[in-house]
Amino acid sequence: MDINKILKSEFNLRDSQIENTIKLIDEGNTIPFIARYRKEMTGEMSDVTLRAFYDKLVYLRNLQSRKDDVKRIIEEQGKLTEEIVKNIEQAKTLQEVEDIYAPFKQKKRTRAIIAKEKGLEPLAMSILNENIDLEKETKKYINLEKEVNSELDALKGAKDIIAEIVSEDAKLRKYIRDLSLREGTIITKNTKDEKSVYDMYYDYSESVKTIAPHRVLAINRGEKEEFLKVKLEINNDKVINHIIDNYINKNNKTNEDEIKLAIEDAYKRLIFPSIEREVRNHLTDIAHERAISVFGQNVKSLLLQPPVKDKVVMGFDPAYRTGCKIAVVDKNGKLLDYTTVYPTKPQNDVEGAKKTLKQLIEKHDIDIISIGNGTASRESEQFVSEMLKEIKKEVQYTIVSEAGASVYSASELANEEHPDINVSIRGAISIARRLQDPLAELVKINPKSIGVGQYQHDLNKKRLEEVLDGVVEDSVNSVGVDLNTASYSLLEHIAGISKSIAKNIIAYREENGNFTSRDQIKKVKRLGPQAFTQCAGFMRITDSKNPLDNTSVHPESYDVCKKLLERIGYSLNDIKDKSISDIDSKIEAIGIDKLSEELEIGVVTLKDIISEIKKPGRDPREEGMKPVLRTDVLKIEDIKEGMVLKGTVRNVVDFGAFVDIGIKNDGLVHKSQMSNKFVKDPMTIATVGDVIDVKVIGVDLKTQRVSLTMRYIKEI
């Protein structure tokens, strides 16, 4: 198996890209490092493509390893033939390899094994390969000691052996599997006569080829909860006739009826149930990968939302009986004050709560109130909106996702950060901080708890964690971290940095004061040369003597950067003073290709260096959409068809996007309403955190649902 050739075909890459990327991976380089600092070698493959490449490489290597194992095991049995070797080499999936291995696998005592123990295998092979007199031949195998008491017993045992031979035919299984995937239908029926969320699947059918991943997951869950019975349906006659054509010929024609019976038994008892499981598992695997991908993209969008900088924020964690938890943080996220108010039922102490919050606003000069979107969120929003009308200072509020805030509150990290603060208050601190710096706060929470996916509890946990960890790592590294302010929870996601090294960085900082250069990182305990190479470019030191330490220019390129500056008449101080506004015209005058040649560095890397030194300390998130800040609240009763509103995308799923338009429940933009053109994937239209214009096309007061459209809307 030529792994490089397969990767080349699948990813449409050049040989050099394949070889270089595999070499970089095998050397232990991280994906963020390869994506950012080895663009020349990879041909500018993105972090997303690199992760897909890595996954495929691992799969192909595992496939090759399994092929070698299967060949070895069959050879040890003395049964390895040239044809088997050829079939194994040609297998493209692990499933195909397992099909080839099936006849040689140690199995439980099947009906066929029992028949073989009774000495009936020669009879089975005669029936399958020769025109014989069945009555005469079966008599030879009567053996009372082995419980073959009659010709019928002998024939029955022989047919069990034939059935197993047919069922283990790898080529047949592939044919049936491919047919099922191509022409099969998933049929669902209800098992209970009661209404449920699975109503639409009570009498439902859809082609295996076209069924949407989210519907597969819904059907699986309905089956698990015993509301649905699910089966695969294919053209059984077509399959049986195909098997008959493969097994009945002029050499065994006289035994046709018995062979047909064995084939039908093989198909109904052994092959179809197995193929049905495989097809259902295949659909589930695809659905899982899609759901995990959607989850990952949503998490990334959420992590990379623009920070709201230089604002004093009040975190408002809504609740009913236990009261709303309030936490005030300064512009840097440091806790200034906290309390609990009871404006919601059952206490309804609206006036007392107003008085308390007004005092806090005046005392700390609060700019924004960040309200969690959980239980009692809209009642709290109503209260805040009314309160803000009663004060002179201009204070705005916004709704933020509080998913995972309670998980953080009770975590070891939260206890380390706020050992003397009640668990319930910690959630309000998180709600405030995730407005100021979503990335820095959300990395403290297991990505599974962030709440922007579908069916996450049904997904493969290991795979989900792998993908989400990759998303977090790519997000953190794309932004970079301030080495002197970052928490260890943020640092541990930097390329090459483990949790223990992250804690060592914090310990070094506390013992020696702020880092003054990237080179100083090398003094951190257990941070060796390899880790330094991987992490250094993603670390920022704002007040470093060397302004390059506040960019994503890697230390390995500092000398080249200095030569570049000298060549075009600048110095490092010019970067610090931001006095290089005419750098583009100077480079254009010389020519980027000529500079690349002179400096002995790739054009792509050179362009990255130039881009970085133009904007030292740049935060790529700043280019995104800021959250919608409100001063007033809407009720669903205020919403009318035809209204055009601004909203924030809270979640994107396969069938559309959920949008916060300022009422209790998010409105839904179905994918058919996301564009004037056909939308296959809603992710191509909207991402979590986007601020979009939507028009109301339906209001259902009974179900509290609002339908929205993005079509034919003029900007508001």
C-alpha positions as CSV (number, residue, x, y, z in Angstrom):
1,M,0.0,0.0,0.0
2,D,1.5,3.3,-1.1
3,I,0.4,5.7,1.7
4,N,1.9,8.7,0.0
5,K,0.1,8.1,-3.2
6,I,-3.3,7.8,-1.4
7,L,-2.7,11.0,0.6
8,K,-1.7,12.8,-2.7
9,S,-4.9,11.7,-4.4
10,E,-7.2,12.5,-1.4
11,F,-5.7,15.9,-0.6
12,N,-4.7,16.9,-4.1
13,L,-1.1,17.6,-3.0
14,R,2.3,17.5,-4.6
15,D,4.8,14.8,-3.7
16,S,7.1,17.3,-1.9
17,Q,4.2,18.5,0.3
18,I,3.3,14.9,1.3
19,E,6.9,14.0,2.1
20,N,7.7,17.3,4.0
21,T,4.5,17.2,6.0
22,I,5.0,13.5,7.1
23,K,8.6,14.3,8.0
24,L,7.4,17.3,10.1
25,I,4.8,15.2,11.9
26,D,7.2,12.4,12.5
27,E,9.8,14.8,14.0
28,G,7.2,15.6,16.7
29,N,6.2,19.1,15.5
30,T,2.8,20.3,16.5
31,I,0.0,21.2,14.0
32,P,-0.1,24.9,15.0
33,F,3.7,25.2,14.6
34,I,3.7,23.4,11.2
35,A,0.7,25.5,10.0
36,R,2.3,28.8,11.0
37,Y,6.0,28.4,10.6
38,R,6.6,25.7,8.0
39,K,4.4,27.0,5.2
40,E,7.1,26.7,2.6
41,M,7.4,23.0,3.3
42,T,3.7,22.2,3.4
43,G,2.6,24.5,0.6
44,E,0.6,26.7,3.0
45,M,-1.6,23.9,4.3
46,S,-4.1,25.3,6.9
47,D,-4.4,23.9,10.4
48,V,-7.7,22.4,9.4
49,T,-6.2,20.6,6.4
50,L,-3.2,19.5,8.4
51,R,-5.4,17.9,11.1
52,A,-7.4,16.1,8.4
53,F,-4.1,15.0,6.8
54,Y,-2.8,13.8,10.2
55,D,-6.0,11.8,10.9
56,K,-5.8,10.1,7.5
57,L,-2.1,9.3,7.9
58,V,-2.8,7.7,11.3
59,Y,-5.7,5.7,9.7
60,L,-3.6,4.5,6.8
61,R,-0.7,3.5,9.0
62,N,-3.1,1.5,11.2
63,L,-4.6,-0.1,8.1
64,Q,-1.1,-1.1,6.9
65,S,-0.3,-2.5,10.4
66,R,-3.5,-4.5,10.4
67,K,-2.8,-5.9,6.9
68,D,0.6,-7.0,8.1
69,D,-0.9,-8.7,11.2
70,V,-3.6,-10.5,9.2
71,K,-1.1,-11.8,6.7
72,R,1.1,-13.0,9.5
73,I,-1.7,-14.8,11.4
74,I,-3.0,-16.5,8.2
75,E,0.6,-17.5,7.3
76,E,1.0,-19.1,10.8
77,Q,-2.0,-21.2,10.0
78,G,-0.3,-22.3,6.8
79,K,-3.2,-21.0,4.7
80,L,-1.8,-17.9,3.1
81,T,-2.0,-17.9,-0.7
82,E,-1.0,-15.4,-3.3
83,E,-4.7,-14.6,-3.9
84,I,-5.2,-13.8,-0.2
85,V,-2.1,-11.6,-0.2
86,K,-3.3,-9.8,-3.3
87,N,-6.8,-9.2,-1.8
88,I,-5.3,-7.9,1.4
89,E,-3.0,-5.5,-0.4
90,Q,-6.0,-4.2,-2.5
91,A,-8.2,-3.6,0.5
92,K,-8.9,0.1,1.0
93,T,-10.6,0.0,4.4
94,L,-10.2,-1.8,7.8
95,Q,-13.6,-3.4,7.2
96,E,-12.4,-5.0,3.9
97,V,-9.4,-6.5,5.7
98,E,-11.6,-7.9,8.5
99,D,-13.8,-9.5,5.8
100,I,-10.8,-11.3,4.3
101,Y,-9.7,-12.4,7.8
102,A,-13.1,-13.6,8.9
103,P,-12.7,-17.3,7.7
104,F,-9.4,-17.6,9.5
105,K,-10.5,-16.0,12.7
106,Q,-10.9,-18.0,15.9
107,K,-14.7,-18.1,16.6
108,K,-17.2,-19.3,19.1
109,R,-18.7,-22.8,18.3
110,T,-21.0,-22.0,15.5
111,R,-23.4,-24.4,13.8
112,A,-20.8,-24.9,11.1
113,I,-18.0,-25.6,13.5
114,I,-20.2,-28.2,15.3
115,A,-21.0,-29.8,11.8
116,K,-17.3,-29.9,11.0
117,E,-16.6,-31.6,14.4
118,K,-19.1,-34.3,13.2
119,G,-17.0,-34.9,10.1
120,L,-19.4,-33.2,7.6
121,E,-17.0,-30.8,5.9
122,P,-16.2,-33.2,3.0
123,L,-19.9,-33.7,2.4
124,A,-20.4,-29.9,2.3
125,M,-17.5,-29.4,-0.2
126,S,-18.9,-32.3,-2.4
127,I,-22.3,-30.6,-2.5
128,L,-20.7,-27.3,-3.4
129,N,-18.2,-28.5,-6.0
130,E,-19.6,-31.8,-7.5
131,N,-22.7,-33.2,-9.0
132,I,-23.5,-36.0,-6.5
133,D,-26.3,-38.3,-5.6
134,L,-27.3,-36.6,-2.4
135,E,-29.3,-39.5,-0.9
136,K,-26.5,-42.0,-1.6
137,E,-23.7,-39.6,-0.4
138,T,-25.4,-38.5,2.8
139,K,-25.8,-42.1,4.0
140,K,-22.0,-42.4,4.2
141,Y,-21.9,-39.7,6.9
142,I,-24.4,-41.3,9.3
143,N,-22.6,-41.7,12.6
144,L,-24.6,-42.3,15.8
145,E,-21.5,-41.6,18.0
146,K,-21.3,-38.1,16.5
147,E,-25.1,-37.6,16.7
148,V,-25.5,-37.8,12.9
149,N,-28.5,-40.0,13.1
150,S,-29.9,-39.7,9.6
151,E,-29.3,-38.5,6.1
152,L,-31.3,-35.4,7.1
153,D,-28.9,-34.7,9.9
154,A,-25.9,-35.0,7.6
155,L,-27.5,-32.8,5.0
156,K,-28.5,-30.2,7.6
157,G,-24.9,-30.0,9.0
158,A,-23.4,-29.8,5.5
159,K,-25.8,-26.9,4.7
160,D,-24.7,-25.1,7.9
161,I,-21.1,-25.3,6.7
162,I,-22.0,-24.0,3.2
163,A,-24.0,-21.2,4.8
164,E,-20.9,-20.1,6.8
165,I,-18.6,-20.4,3.7
166,V,-21.0,-18.1,1.8
167,S,-21.3,-15.7,4.7
168,E,-17.5,-15.3,4.9
169,D,-17.1,-14.6,1.2
170,A,-15.3,-11.2,1.4
171,K,-16.2,-10.2,-2.3
172,L,-19.9,-11.0,-1.6
173,R,-20.0,-9.0,1.6
174,K,-18.4,-6.0,-0.3
175,Y,-21.0,-6.3,-3.0
176,I,-23.9,-6.4,-0.5
177,R,-22.4,-3.6,1.6
178,D,-21.9,-1.4,-1.5
179,L,-25.5,-2.2,-2.7
180,S,-26.9,-1.3,0.7
181,L,-25.1,2.0,0.7
182,R,-26.1,2.8,-2.8
183,E,-29.7,1.5,-2.9
184,G,-30.7,0.7,0.7
185,T,-33.5,2.4,2.7
186,I,-33.7,3.2,6.4
187,I,-37.2,2.4,7.7
188,T,-38.5,3.6,11.1
189,K,-41.7,2.8,12.9
190,N,-43.1,3.8,16.3
191,T,-43.1,1.3,19.1
192,K,-45.3,3.5,21.4
193,D,-48.6,5.1,20.8
194,E,-47.7,8.3,22.5
195,K,-46.6,11.7,21.3
196,S,-42.9,12.5,21.5
197,V,-40.1,14.5,19.8
198,Y,-39.7,11.6,17.4
199,D,-43.2,12.0,15.9
200,M,-41.9,12.6,12.4
201,Y,-40.1,9.3,12.5
202,Y,-43.1,7.2,13.5
203,D,-43.6,6.1,9.9
204,Y,-40.6,7.2,8.0
205,S,-38.2,6.1,5.3
206,E,-35.2,7.6,3.6
207,S,-32.5,6.4,1.3
208,V,-29.2,5.4,3.0
209,K,-27.4,7.5,0.3
210,T,-29.2,10.8,1.1
211,I,-30.2,10.6,4.8
212,A,-28.8,13.7,6.7
213,P,-26.4,13.1,9.6
214,H,-28.6,14.9,12.1
215,R,-31.5,12.7,11.2
216,V,-29.4,9.6,11.7
217,L,-28.5,10.8,15.2
218,A,-32.2,11.6,16.0
219,I,-33.3,8.1,14.8
220,N,-30.5,6.5,16.9
221,R,-31.6,8.3,20.0
222,G,-35.3,7.5,19.3
223,E,-34.4,3.9,19.0
224,K,-32.3,4.0,22.2
225,E,-35.2,5.6,24.1
226,E,-37.4,2.8,22.7
227,F,-39.7,5.1,20.8
228,L,-38.6,3.7,17.4
229,K,-37.9,0.5,15.7
230,V,-35.3,0.9,12.9
231,K,-34.4,-1.4,10.0
232,L,-32.4,-1.5,6.8
233,E,-34.3,-2.5,3.7
234,I,-32.6,-3.6,0.5
235,N,-33.7,-5.7,-2.5
236,N,-33.3,-9.2,-1.0
237,D,-34.2,-11.1,-4.1
238,K,-31.5,-9.2,-6.1
239,V,-28.9,-10.1,-3.5
240,I,-29.9,-13.8,-3.2
241,N,-29.9,-14.1,-7.0
242,H,-26.5,-12.6,-7.2
243,I,-25.2,-15.1,-4.6
244,I,-26.8,-18.0,-6.5
245,D,-25.2,-16.9,-9.7
246,N,-21.8,-16.9,-7.9
247,Y,-22.2,-20.3,-6.3
248,I,-24.3,-22.5,-8.6
249,N,-22.8,-23.7,-11.8
250,K,-22.7,-26.8,-14.1
251,N,-20.4,-28.6,-11.6
252,N,-23.0,-28.6,-8.8
253,K,-26.3,-28.2,-10.7
254,T,-27.9,-31.4,-9.4
255,N,-27.5,-30.1,-5.9
256,E,-29.1,-26.7,-6.8
257,D,-32.1,-26.8,-4.4
258,E,-30.0,-27.6,-1.3
259,I,-27.4,-25.0,-2.2
260,K,-30.1,-22.4,-2.6
261,L,-31.5,-23.2,0.8
262,A,-28.1,-22.9,2.3
263,I,-27.6,-19.5,0.5
264,E,-30.9,-18.2,1.8
265,D,-30.1,-19.3,5.3
266,A,-26.6,-17.7,5.0
267,Y,-28.1,-14.4,3.9
268,K,-31.0,-14.1,6.3
269,R,-29.2,-15.6,9.4
270,L,-25.6,-14.5,8.9
271,I,-25.0,-11.9,6.2
272,F,-27.9,-9.5,6.3
273,P,-27.9,-8.9,10.1
274,S,-24.2,-8.3,10.0
275,I,-24.4,-5.9,6.9
276,E,-27.3,-4.1,8.5
277,R,-25.2,-3.4,11.6
278,E,-22.2,-2.3,9.4
279,V,-24.4,0.1,7.4
280,R,-26.0,1.5,10.5
281,N,-22.6,1.9,12.1
282,H,-21.3,3.5,8.9
283,L,-24.1,6.1,8.9
284,T,-23.6,6.7,12.6
285,D,-19.8,7.2,12.1
286,I,-20.5,9.7,9.4
287,A,-23.1,11.4,11.5
288,H,-20.7,11.5,14.5
289,E,-17.9,13.0,12.4
290,R,-20.3,15.7,11.0
291,A,-21.7,16.5,14.5
292,I,-18.2,16.7,15.9
293,S,-17.1,18.9,13.0
294,V,-20.1,21.2,13.5
295,F,-19.4,21.3,17.2
296,G,-15.7,22.1,16.6
297,Q,-16.5,24.9,14.2
298,N,-19.0,26.4,16.6
299,V,-16.6,26.2,19.5
300,K,-13.9,27.8,17.4
301,S,-16.2,30.7,16.4
302,L,-17.1,31.1,20.1
303,L,-13.5,31.1,21.2
304,L,-12.5,33.6,18.6
305,Q,-15.2,36.2,19.3
306,P,-13.7,39.7,19.7
307,P,-12.8,40.7,23.2
308,V,-14.5,43.7,24.8
309,K,-11.4,45.5,26.1
310,D,-11.0,48.3,28.6
311,K,-14.4,47.9,30.1
312,V,-15.5,47.4,33.7
313,V,-18.0,44.6,33.6
314,M,-20.7,43.4,35.9
315,G,-21.4,39.6,35.6
316,F,-25.0,38.8,36.2
317,D,-25.8,35.1,36.8
318,P,-29.6,34.8,36.7
319,A,-31.7,32.5,39.0
320,Y,-35.0,32.3,40.8
321,R,-35.1,30.9,44.3
322,T,-31.4,31.1,45.1
323,G,-31.1,34.7,43.8
324,C,-29.1,36.3,41.0
325,K,-25.3,36.2,41.6
326,I,-23.4,39.4,40.8
327,A,-19.7,39.9,40.3
328,V,-17.9,43.1,39.2
329,V,-14.5,42.8,37.5
330,D,-12.1,45.5,36.5
331,K,-10.7,46.1,33.0
332,N,-8.2,43.3,33.4
333,G,-10.8,40.8,34.8
334,K,-9.8,41.2,38.5
335,L,-12.6,40.7,40.9
336,L,-13.7,44.0,42.6
337,D,-17.0,43.2,44.3
338,Y,-19.7,40.6,44.5
339,T,-23.2,40.2,46.0
340,T,-26.5,38.4,45.5
341,V,-29.8,40.1,44.6
342,Y,-33.4,38.7,44.4
343,P,-35.4,40.6,41.7
344,T,-37.0,37.4,40.4
345,K,-39.7,35.1,41.8
346,P,-40.4,34.0,44.5
347,Q,-38.9,37.0,46.4
348,N,-39.4,39.6,43.7
349,D,-37.3,42.2,45.6
350,V,-37.1,44.4,42.5
351,E,-36.5,47.7,44.3
352,G,-33.9,46.3,46.7
353,A,-32.0,44.7,43.8
354,K,-32.2,48.0,41.8
355,K,-30.7,49.9,44.8
356,T,-27.9,47.4,45.2
357,L,-26.9,47.4,41.5
358,K,-27.1,51.2,41.2
359,Q,-24.7,51.5,44.1
360,L,-22.3,49.0,42.4
361,I,-22.5,50.9,39.1
362,E,-21.7,54.2,40.8
363,K,-19.0,52.7,43.0
364,H,-17.0,50.9,40.3
365,D,-18.0,53.0,37.2
366,I,-19.4,49.9,35.4
367,D,-19.6,50.1,31.6
368,I,-21.4,46.9,30.7
369,I,-23.6,44.3,32.4
370,S,-23.0,40.8,31.1
371,I,-26.1,38.6,31.6
372,G,-26.0,34.8,31.4
373,N,-28.5,33.2,29.1
374,G,-29.7,30.4,31.4
375,T,-32.7,30.1,33.8
376,A,-34.4,33.4,34.5
377,S,-32.3,35.1,31.9
378,R,-35.0,37.1,30.2
379,E,-36.7,38.1,33.5
380,S,-33.3,39.3,34.6
381,E,-32.8,41.1,31.3
382,Q,-36.2,42.9,31.8
383,F,-35.2,43.9,35.3
384,V,-31.7,45.2,34.1
385,S,-33.3,47.1,31.2
386,E,-35.8,48.9,33.6
387,M,-33.0,49.7,36.1
388,L,-30.8,51.2,33.4
389,K,-33.6,53.7,32.5
390,E,-33.5,55.0,36.0
391,I,-29.8,56.0,36.0
392,K,-27.9,58.9,34.3
393,K,-24.8,57.0,33.4
394,E,-24.8,55.2,30.0
395,V,-24.5,51.5,30.8
396,Q,-25.3,48.8,28.3
397,Y,-26.0,45.2,28.7
398,T,-25.6,42.0,26.6
399,I,-26.6,38.4,26.8
400,V,-23.7,35.9,26.8
401,S,-23.7,32.2,26.7
402,E,-23.3,30.9,30.3
403,A,-22.7,27.3,29.1
404,G,-20.0,25.7,31.3
405,A,-20.0,28.5,33.9
406,S,-21.3,26.1,36.6
407,V,-18.7,23.5,35.5
408,Y,-16.0,26.1,35.9
409,S,-17.4,27.2,39.2
410,A,-16.8,23.8,40.8
411,S,-13.5,23.1,39.1
412,E,-10.1,22.8,40.6
413,L,-8.9,25.8,38.6
414,A,-11.8,28.0,39.9
415,N,-10.8,27.0,43.4
416,E,-7.2,27.9,42.7
417,E,-8.2,31.3,41.2
418,H,-10.8,32.2,43.9
419,P,-10.3,30.0,47.0
420,D,-12.2,32.3,49.3
421,I,-15.1,33.0,47.0
422,N,-18.4,31.0,47.1
423,V,-18.9,28.5,44.2
424,S,-22.1,30.2,43.1
425,I,-20.3,33.6,42.7
426,R,-17.5,32.1,40.6
427,G,-20.1,31.5,37.8
428,A,-20.9,35.3,37.7
429,I,-17.1,36.0,37.5
430,S,-16.8,33.7,34.5
431,I,-19.9,35.4,32.8
432,A,-18.3,38.8,33.2
433,R,-14.8,37.7,32.0
434,R,-16.0,35.8,29.0
435,L,-17.3,39.1,27.6
436,Q,-13.9,40.7,28.2
437,D,-11.8,37.9,26.7
438,P,-13.9,34.9,25.5
439,L,-10.8,32.8,24.7
440,A,-9.0,33.3,28.0
441,E,-12.1,32.4,29.9
442,L,-13.6,29.6,27.8
443,V,-10.3,27.6,27.7
444,K,-10.9,27.0,31.4
445,I,-13.9,24.9,30.6
446,N,-14.0,21.5,29.0
447,P,-15.1,22.3,25.4
448,K,-17.9,19.6,25.6
449,S,-19.6,21.9,28.2
450,I,-19.6,25.0,26.1
451,G,-23.0,23.9,24.6
452,V,-22.8,24.7,20.9
453,G,-23.4,21.4,19.3
454,Q,-26.1,18.7,18.9
455,Y,-26.4,15.2,20.3
456,Q,-23.0,15.7,22.0
457,H,-23.8,13.1,24.7
458,D,-24.4,10.5,21.9
459,L,-21.0,11.1,20.2
460,N,-17.8,9.1,20.5
461,K,-16.3,10.7,23.5
462,K,-12.6,10.0,22.7
463,R,-13.0,11.4,19.1
464,L,-15.0,14.4,20.3
465,E,-12.3,15.3,22.8
466,E,-9.5,14.9,20.2
467,V,-11.2,17.2,17.8
468,L,-12.2,19.8,20.4
469,D,-8.8,19.8,21.9
470,G,-7.4,20.5,18.4
471,V,-9.9,23.3,17.9
472,V,-8.9,24.9,21.3
473,E,-5.2,24.5,20.5
474,D,-5.5,26.1,17.0
475,S,-7.7,28.9,18.4
476,V,-5.2,29.8,21.2
477,N,-2.2,29.6,18.9
478,S,-3.9,31.7,16.2
479,V,-4.3,34.5,18.7
480,G,-1.2,34.0,20.8
481,V,-0.9,34.7,24.6
482,D,0.6,37.4,26.7
483,L,3.3,35.5,28.6
484,N,3.0,37.9,31.6
485,T,-0.7,37.8,32.1
486,A,-1.9,34.4,30.8
487,S,-3.2,31.8,33.2
488,Y,-1.8,28.3,33.1
489,S,-5.1,27.1,31.6
490,L,-4.4,29.3,28.6
491,L,-0.7,28.5,28.4
492,E,-1.2,24.7,28.4
493,H,-2.9,25.0,25.0
494,I,0.1,26.7,23.4
495,A,2.0,24.4,21.0
496,G,4.6,22.3,22.8
497,I,3.4,23.3,26.3
498,S,2.0,20.6,28.7
499,K,0.0,21.4,31.8
500,S,3.0,20.8,34.0
501,I,5.2,23.1,31.9
502,A,2.4,25.8,31.9
503,K,2.4,25.7,35.7
504,N,6.3,25.9,35.7
505,I,6.0,29.1,33.6
506,I,3.6,30.6,36.1
507,A,5.9,29.6,39.0
508,Y,8.9,31.1,37.2
509,R,7.0,34.4,36.6
510,E,5.9,34.6,40.3
511,E,9.5,33.9,41.5
512,N,11.4,36.2,39.0
513,G,8.8,38.8,38.0
514,N,7.6,39.4,34.5
515,F,9.4,37.9,31.5
516,T,11.4,40.5,29.6
517,S,12.3,38.4,26.5
518,R,11.3,35.3,24.7
519,D,14.8,33.9,25.3
520,Q,14.1,33.9,29.0
521,I,11.5,31.2,28.5
522,K,14.4,28.7,28.1
523,K,15.1,29.1,31.8
524,V,11.7,27.6,32.7
525,K,12.0,24.1,34.3
526,R,11.5,21.2,31.9
527,L,11.0,23.5,28.9
528,G,13.6,22.1,26.5
529,P,14.8,23.2,23.1
530,Q,12.1,21.3,21.2
531,A,9.3,22.8,23.3
532,F,10.9,26.3,22.9
533,T,10.9,25.9,19.1
534,Q,7.2,24.9,19.1
535,C,5.9,27.5,21.6
536,A,8.1,30.6,21.2
537,G,6.3,32.2,18.2
538,F,2.9,32.0,20.0
539,M,4.2,33.8,23.2
540,R,3.9,37.6,23.4
541,I,5.8,39.9,25.6
542,T,4.3,43.3,25.4
543,D,7.1,45.4,27.0
544,S,10.1,43.4,25.7
545,K,13.2,45.4,24.7
546,N,12.9,43.5,21.4
547,P,9.6,44.5,19.7
548,L,9.6,41.3,17.7
549,D,8.8,39.5,21.0
550,N,5.3,41.1,20.7
551,T,4.7,39.7,17.3
552,S,4.3,36.2,15.8
553,V,7.7,36.4,14.1
554,H,9.5,33.3,15.3
555,P,12.9,33.8,17.1
556,E,14.4,31.6,14.4
557,S,13.6,34.4,11.9
558,Y,14.9,37.3,14.1
559,D,18.2,37.6,12.2
560,V,16.4,37.6,8.8
561,C,14.0,40.2,10.1
562,K,16.8,42.5,11.3
563,K,18.5,42.1,7.9
564,L,15.2,42.9,6.2
565,L,14.8,46.1,8.2
566,E,18.4,47.2,7.5
567,R,17.9,46.5,3.8
568,I,14.9,48.8,3.6
569,G,16.3,51.5,6.0
570,Y,14.5,50.7,9.3
571,S,15.5,49.6,12.7
572,L,13.8,47.6,15.5
573,N,12.9,50.9,17.2
574,D,10.9,51.9,14.2
575,I,8.7,48.8,14.8
576,K,8.3,49.8,18.4
577,D,7.4,53.3,17.5
578,K,5.2,52.1,14.6
579,S,7.1,54.3,12.2
580,I,7.2,51.9,9.2
581,S,4.0,53.1,7.4
582,D,5.7,53.2,4.0
583,I,7.2,49.7,4.3
584,D,5.0,48.3,1.5
585,S,6.2,50.9,-1.1
586,K,9.8,50.3,-0.1
587,I,9.4,46.5,-0.5
588,E,7.6,46.9,-3.8
589,A,10.5,49.1,-5.1
590,I,13.0,46.3,-4.5
591,G,10.6,43.4,-5.3
592,I,9.5,40.6,-2.9
593,D,11.2,37.9,-4.9
594,K,14.5,39.7,-5.0
595,L,14.3,40.2,-1.2
596,S,13.5,36.6,-0.7
597,E,16.5,35.6,-2.7
598,E,18.8,38.0,-0.9
599,L,17.7,37.0,2.6
600,E,17.6,33.3,1.7
601,I,14.1,32.9,3.0
602,G,10.9,31.7,1.4
603,V,8.5,34.3,-0.1
604,V,5.6,33.1,2.1
605,T,7.6,33.3,5.3
606,L,8.9,36.7,4.3
607,K,5.3,38.0,3.7
608,D,4.3,36.7,7.1
609,I,7.2,38.6,8.7
610,I,6.3,41.8,6.9
611,S,2.6,41.5,7.9
612,E,3.6,41.0,11.6
613,I,6.1,43.9,11.9
614,K,3.5,46.3,10.5
615,K,1.2,45.6,13.4
616,P,3.1,44.5,16.5
617,G,0.7,43.2,19.3
618,R,-2.1,42.9,16.8
619,D,-5.1,40.7,18.0
620,P,-6.6,38.9,15.0
621,R,-9.9,38.7,16.9
622,E,-10.4,42.5,16.6
623,E,-11.5,42.1,13.0
624,G,-14.5,40.1,14.1
625,M,-18.0,41.2,15.0
626,K,-18.5,42.7,18.5
627,P,-21.4,41.5,20.6
628,V,-24.8,43.3,20.3
629,L,-25.1,45.7,23.3
630,R,-28.6,46.5,24.3
631,T,-30.4,49.0,26.5
632,D,-33.9,47.7,26.1
633,V,-35.7,44.3,26.0
634,L,-38.2,42.6,23.8
635,K,-41.0,40.1,24.7
636,I,-42.3,37.6,22.2
637,E,-45.5,39.5,22.3
638,D,-43.6,42.5,20.9
639,I,-42.5,40.4,17.9
640,K,-44.5,40.8,14.7
641,E,-44.2,39.2,11.3
642,G,-42.2,41.4,8.9
643,M,-40.0,43.0,11.7
644,V,-36.3,43.3,10.8
645,L,-34.1,42.8,13.8
646,K,-30.4,42.5,14.7
647,G,-29.4,39.2,16.3
648,T,-26.5,37.2,17.5
649,V,-26.0,33.6,16.2
650,R,-25.9,31.3,19.2
651,N,-25.7,27.9,17.6
652,V,-25.3,26.6,14.0
653,V,-26.6,23.1,13.2
654,D,-27.1,21.1,10.0
655,F,-30.7,22.4,9.5
656,G,-30.1,26.1,10.3
657,A,-29.0,28.6,12.9
658,F,-30.5,29.7,16.2
659,V,-30.4,33.5,16.7
660,D,-30.7,35.6,19.8
661,I,-33.0,38.4,18.9
662,G,-33.6,39.7,22.4
663,I,-36.5,37.4,23.5
664,K,-36.6,34.4,25.9
665,N,-36.1,31.7,23.2
666,D,-33.7,32.0,20.3
667,G,-35.4,32.3,16.9
668,L,-34.6,29.7,14.1
669,V,-33.4,30.5,10.6
670,H,-34.0,27.3,8.7
671,K,-31.3,26.7,6.1
672,S,-33.9,27.2,3.4
673,Q,-34.2,30.8,4.7
674,M,-30.5,31.5,5.0
675,S,-29.9,32.6,1.5
676,N,-31.6,33.3,-1.8
677,K,-29.6,30.3,-3.2
678,F,-29.6,26.7,-2.1
679,V,-27.7,26.1,1.2
680,K,-26.2,22.7,1.7
681,D,-24.2,23.6,4.8
682,P,-25.4,26.4,7.1
683,M,-21.8,26.8,8.3
684,T,-21.0,28.5,5.0
685,I,-23.5,31.2,5.8
686,A,-23.3,31.8,9.5
687,T,-21.0,31.1,12.5
688,V,-21.5,31.4,16.2
689,G,-21.1,35.0,17.4
690,D,-22.0,36.5,14.0
691,V,-24.3,39.6,14.3
692,I,-26.8,39.4,11.5
693,D,-30.0,41.0,10.2
694,V,-33.1,38.8,10.3
695,K,-36.7,39.2,9.4
696,V,-39.5,37.6,11.4
697,I,-41.6,35.3,9.2
698,G,-43.6,33.4,11.9
699,V,-44.5,33.8,15.6
700,D,-46.1,30.9,17.5
701,L,-47.1,32.2,21.0
702,K,-48.3,28.8,22.1
703,T,-44.9,27.1,21.5
704,Q,-42.9,30.3,22.0
705,R,-41.2,29.8,18.7
706,V,-40.1,32.5,16.2
707,S,-39.2,31.7,12.6
708,L,-36.7,34.0,10.9
709,T,-35.3,34.6,7.5
710,M,-32.1,36.1,6.2
711,R,-33.5,36.4,2.6
712,Y,-34.3,39.6,0.9
713,I,-33.3,41.9,3.8
714,K,-31.9,45.3,3.3
715,E,-29.3,46.2,6.0
716,I,-30.6,48.0,9.0
